[in-house]
Amino acid sequence: MSSLTSITGKTVLRLFLLVQALLVVYPLVWNVLASFKTNTEVMENPWRLPSSLNWSNYVHAFSTAKMGDYMINSVIIVILSMAVLLIAAVPSAYVLGRMKFRLRGFISQFYMAGLFIGGVYIIVPLFILMNEWQMLDNRFWLSTVYATGSLPFSIYLLTGFMKSIPQDYEEAAMMDGCGYFGILLRIIVPMARPGIITLTVFSFFDFWNEYVLAMTFITSDSKKTIPVGLSNLMQIQQFATDWGALFAGLVIVLAPTIIVYALLQKKLTNGMSLGGVKG
């Protein structure tokens, strides 16, 4: 009887996971197929397969809404944001996770409080401040805002990995004459690589898809990011009714995140598991 109950439970669980997977995958597949359809095919029967691969939709998406230029801007901003974030978060997590000093607990709690403050909630005073300091319409300062907003979660995530590294490695390095900076680069960073990869993936998704701050702080059309470009494309297609180009633009936005997750999914899962067990 217990064996039958176990088999039934596993079957129900697998069916539930299968239905959930279909609910997630089907819209993505439908979006890709719709990006190859003509306007006539979309309007006649949106569920039918495209009669041919209409690559001109992607050409229109790049030429009409400048999706290529927006993608380059997004890549630049994501790289800058990653660099600023890692430069600030890794040493901070190392100090808070492995060194003992006065006010360490207060500083840690101060960072943790930042987890509950979203950038959207302080966008008005942030806009006024950046306007006074002439930081608006600048990709570097937008990247700095992105990195600063992700800093509390990054320190929270990396501190667990820093604490899990045995102290013996650090003591042995000090006996060999290695300073704190050398220990960080040669010992701590390589051993905390799973956590850094996990942080990089999460941050990439966050920076790539961010819309509100990019729309507010960037005013020049030549510097806008791809979510803003997609919004412009949707506004254009609202009157031009070029549905194929609109779906092609959605695929262009989704493709990098899917590729990054597919390539780093195993390392991301391992990193989260290590952080949960050792942190």
Sequence and secondary structure as in RCSB ss.txt:
>XXXX:A:sequence
MSSLTSITGKTVLRLFLLVQALLVVYPLVWNVLASFKTNTEVMENPWRLPSSLNWSNYVHAFSTAKMGDYMINSV
IIVILSMAVLLIAAVPSAYVLGRMKFRLRGFISQFYMAGLFIGGVYIIVPLFILMNEWQMLDNRFWLSTVYATGS
LPFSIYLLTGFMKSIPQDYEEAAMMDGCGYFGILLRIIVPMARPGIITLTVFSFFDFWNEYVLAMTFITSDSKKT
IPVGLSNLMQIQQFATDWGALFAGLVIVLAPTIIVYALLQKKLTNGMSLGGVKG
>XXXX:A:secstr
 HHHHHHHHHHHHHHHHHHHHHHHHHHHHHHHHHTTS HHHHHH TTS  SS  THHHHHHHHHS HHHHHHHHH
HHHHHHHHHHHHHHHHHHHHHHH   TTHHHHHHHHHHGGG  GGGGHHHHHHHHHHTT TT HHHHHHHHHHHH
HHHHHHHHHHHHHHS HHHHHHHHHTT  HHHHIIIIIHHHTHHHHHHHHHHHHHHHHH  HHHHHH   GGG  
HHHHHHHHHHHHHHH  HHHHHHHHHHHHHHHHHHHHHHHHHHHHHHHHHHHH 
